[in-house]
Amino acid sequence: MGVVYHANYLVWFEIGRTTFLRELGFNYKQMEQEDGCLIAVAEASARYRLPARYDDELSIRTQMTAMRGSVIKFAYQIVRLADEQLLAEGETTHVVVSSDMKKMILPEKYAASFRELVEKA
């Protein structure tokens, strides 16, 4: 069909989220290893507006939209750079869990910064 497979958008959401956190100074791998803290995807949604085509250059715009207790939400926009067209948008909901997959509260050293992000959004 000459268009990008729909499931790739979820991968791009993950790349956007990881890059977003890294640019804020957070190292997800370090958070896992040092704090035993994981951010598991509990729900994901995507709305496809226009197809991305192979070899399109894309921007993944990511923001944290909510954080309460052990729940964190992110929103995404996938935009084609050539014409700034919005191709897809979506959201993911995450639950903070320990390495044994039990729900836990996000350590305060992360929670304080995350709260600031949500307030700015």
TORKOL-4160 file (C-alpha; in steps of 0.2 Angstrom, whole numbers, padded with zeros to 4 digits, m for minus):
121
<pt num="1" X="0000" Y="0000" Z="0000"/>
<pt num="2" X="0015" Y="0011" Z="0001"/>
<pt num="3" X="0011" Y="0017" Z="0019"/>
<pt num="4" X="0018" Y="0014" Z="0036"/>
<pt num="5" X="0011" Y="m0001" Z="0045"/>
<pt num="6" X="m0001" Y="0005" Z="0059"/>
<pt num="7" X="0007" Y="m0003" Z="0073"/>
<pt num="8" X="0023" Y="0007" Z="0070"/>
<pt num="9" X="0015" Y="0022" Z="0078"/>
<pt num="10" X="0015" Y="0014" Z="0095"/>
<pt num="11" X="0033" Y="0010" Z="0093"/>
<pt num="12" X="0036" Y="0029" Z="0088"/>
<pt num="13" X="0026" Y="0034" Z="0104"/>
<pt num="14" X="0038" Y="0024" Z="0114"/>
<pt num="15" X="0053" Y="0032" Z="0106"/>
<pt num="16" X="0045" Y="0049" Z="0109"/>
<pt num="17" X="0042" Y="0045" Z="0127"/>
<pt num="18" X="0060" Y="0038" Z="0130"/>
<pt num="19" X="0068" Y="0053" Z="0121"/>
<pt num="20" X="0056" Y="0065" Z="0130"/>
<pt num="21" X="0062" Y="0058" Z="0147"/>
<pt num="22" X="0080" Y="0058" Z="0142"/>
<pt num="23" X="0080" Y="0076" Z="0136"/>
<pt num="24" X="0073" Y="0080" Z="0154"/>
<pt num="25" X="0088" Y="0072" Z="0161"/>
<pt num="26" X="0080" Y="0056" Z="0166"/>
<pt num="27" X="0088" Y="0039" Z="0162"/>
<pt num="28" X="0074" Y="0026" Z="0161"/>
<pt num="29" X="0087" Y="0011" Z="0162"/>
<pt num="30" X="0095" Y="0019" Z="0178"/>
<pt num="31" X="0078" Y="0022" Z="0185"/>
<pt num="32" X="0075" Y="0003" Z="0183"/>
<pt num="33" X="0091" Y="m0002" Z="0190"/>
<pt num="34" X="0094" Y="0010" Z="0204"/>
<pt num="35" X="0076" Y="0012" Z="0210"/>
<pt num="36" X="0068" Y="m0004" Z="0204"/>
<pt num="37" X="0055" Y="0007" Z="0196"/>
<pt num="38" X="0046" Y="0002" Z="0180"/>
<pt num="39" X="0033" Y="0012" Z="0170"/>
<pt num="40" X="0022" Y="m0001" Z="0162"/>
<pt num="41" X="0010" Y="0003" Z="0148"/>
<pt num="42" X="m0008" Y="m0001" Z="0154"/>
<pt num="43" X="m0017" Y="0007" Z="0140"/>
<pt num="44" X="m0013" Y="0014" Z="0122"/>
<pt num="45" X="m0024" Y="0023" Z="0109"/>
<pt num="46" X="m0020" Y="0030" Z="0092"/>
<pt num="47" X="m0030" Y="0040" Z="0080"/>
<pt num="48" X="m0024" Y="0040" Z="0062"/>
<pt num="49" X="m0027" Y="0056" Z="0052"/>
<pt num="50" X="m0016" Y="0054" Z="0037"/>
<pt num="51" X="m0004" Y="0040" Z="0032"/>
<pt num="52" X="0014" Y="0041" Z="0034"/>
<pt num="53" X="0023" Y="0035" Z="0018"/>
<pt num="54" X="0040" Y="0026" Z="0017"/>
<pt num="55" X="0055" Y="0038" Z="0019"/>
<pt num="56" X="0044" Y="0052" Z="0026"/>
<pt num="57" X="0054" Y="0062" Z="0039"/>
<pt num="58" X="0043" Y="0063" Z="0055"/>
<pt num="59" X="0043" Y="0072" Z="0071"/>
<pt num="60" X="0036" Y="0064" Z="0087"/>
<pt num="61" X="0029" Y="0077" Z="0099"/>
<pt num="62" X="0027" Y="0071" Z="0116"/>
<pt num="63" X="0021" Y="0078" Z="0132"/>
<pt num="64" X="0016" Y="0072" Z="0149"/>
<pt num="65" X="m0002" Y="0076" Z="0152"/>
<pt num="66" X="m0006" Y="0069" Z="0169"/>
<pt num="67" X="0002" Y="0061" Z="0185"/>
<pt num="68" X="m0007" Y="0055" Z="0200"/>
<pt num="69" X="m0001" Y="0042" Z="0212"/>
<pt num="70" X="0006" Y="0028" Z="0202"/>
<pt num="71" X="m0003" Y="0033" Z="0185"/>
<pt num="72" X="0006" Y="0043" Z="0172"/>
<pt num="73" X="m0001" Y="0049" Z="0155"/>
<pt num="74" X="0007" Y="0054" Z="0139"/>
<pt num="75" X="0001" Y="0062" Z="0123"/>
<pt num="76" X="0009" Y="0061" Z="0106"/>
<pt num="77" X="0008" Y="0069" Z="0089"/>
<pt num="78" X="0016" Y="0062" Z="0074"/>
<pt num="79" X="0020" Y="0076" Z="0061"/>
<pt num="80" X="0027" Y="0075" Z="0044"/>
<pt num="81" X="0041" Y="0087" Z="0043"/>
<pt num="82" X="0040" Y="0092" Z="0025"/>
<pt num="83" X="0022" Y="0099" Z="0027"/>
<pt num="84" X="0019" Y="0100" Z="0045"/>
<pt num="85" X="0004" Y="0088" Z="0043"/>
<pt num="86" X="m0003" Y="0079" Z="0058"/>
<pt num="87" X="m0003" Y="0061" Z="0054"/>
<pt num="88" X="m0008" Y="0053" Z="0070"/>
<pt num="89" X="m0010" Y="0057" Z="0088"/>
<pt num="90" X="m0012" Y="0046" Z="0103"/>
<pt num="91" X="m0011" Y="0043" Z="0122"/>
<pt num="92" X="m0003" Y="0030" Z="0133"/>
<pt num="93" X="m0007" Y="0027" Z="0151"/>
<pt num="94" X="0006" Y="0020" Z="0162"/>
<pt num="95" X="0007" Y="0012" Z="0179"/>
<pt num="96" X="0022" Y="0013" Z="0190"/>
<pt num="97" X="0027" Y="m0004" Z="0196"/>
<pt num="98" X="0041" Y="m0013" Z="0205"/>
<pt num="99" X="0052" Y="m0026" Z="0196"/>
<pt num="100" X="0040" Y="m0039" Z="0202"/>
<pt num="101" X="0026" Y="m0030" Z="0193"/>
<pt num="102" X="0017" Y="m0024" Z="0209"/>
<pt num="103" X="0010" Y="m0006" Z="0209"/>
<pt num="104" X="0021" Y="0007" Z="0218"/>
<pt num="105" X="0022" Y="0025" Z="0220"/>
<pt num="106" X="0034" Y="0034" Z="0209"/>
<pt num="107" X="0050" Y="0039" Z="0219"/>
<pt num="108" X="0049" Y="0057" Z="0224"/>
<pt num="109" X="0065" Y="0062" Z="0215"/>
<pt num="110" X="0056" Y="0059" Z="0199"/>
<pt num="111" X="0038" Y="0063" Z="0205"/>
<pt num="112" X="0043" Y="0081" Z="0209"/>
<pt num="113" X="0049" Y="0084" Z="0191"/>
<pt num="114" X="0035" Y="0075" Z="0183"/>
<pt num="115" X="0022" Y="0086" Z="0193"/>
<pt num="116" X="0031" Y="0102" Z="0186"/>
<pt num="117" X="0029" Y="0095" Z="0168"/>
<pt num="118" X="0010" Y="0091" Z="0170"/>
<pt num="119" X="0008" Y="0109" Z="0177"/>
<pt num="120" X="0016" Y="0116" Z="0162"/>
<pt num="121" X="0006" Y="0106" Z="0150"/>
